[in-house]
Amino acid sequence: LDAWRTGSHAIEPLVLALSDGPLLAELRNRKVRCAVEPMPARLAKLGDSGGGLLATVANGLLAYPALMSFAAKLRQRLKEFAPDIIHANGLKAHLLASLAASPPCKVAWHLHDFVGSRRLAPLLLSRVAGHAAGAIAVSDAVAVDFLRAVPRVPVSVIPNAVNTARFCPG
């Protein structure tokens, strides 16, 4: 966001987060418009990286009504903002943004996680892959893993940038 502000890009960023925290505080200090739409607890605690397959599938099925209800709530919220692009961070955010976005809004997934070793993420993301205009992976390894699991989404690799002046001065 800092780079866009110093460049010639004509964007008005808005961050819609699923929970409040230090990132939003920092963004607000930088005069970035922020909003929070808290994720229901049932969805927030849902994951597929641990536990048994049967429990993971059962929890996913039980959470389905909450997922669809929250996606509808996000869709209404997004209509207020009318974004051109949604840059989603995190597997749940990829799924939710893809379910909530309405054309002509484009959805971009920012990939940080290895998806291939998960139980439900590849299946769910494959189901909504048609809604993603593309993805950004933080490494070649993440990109290769993702493309094995979800081959329909074009991926570009852009390593994470670190402001060394702030985090490692000198």
Sequence and secondary structure as in RCSB ss.txt:
>XXXX:A:sequence
LDAWRTGSHAIEPLVLALSDGPLLAELRNRKVRCAVEPMPARLAKLGDSGGGLLATVANGLLAYPALMSFAAKLR
QRLKEFAPDIIHANGLKAHLLASLAASPPCKVAWHLHDFVGSRRLAPLLLSRVAGHAAGAIAVSDAVAVDFLRAV
PRVPVSVIPNAVNTARFCPG
>XXXX:A:secstr
 HHHHHSS     EEEESS SHHHHHHHHTT EEEE    HHHHT  SSSS HHHHHHHHHHHHHHHHHHHHHHH
HHHHHH  SEEEEESHHHHHHHHHH  TT EEEEEE S  TT SSHHHHHHHHGGGEEEEEESSHHHHHHHHHH 
TTS EEE      HHHHS  
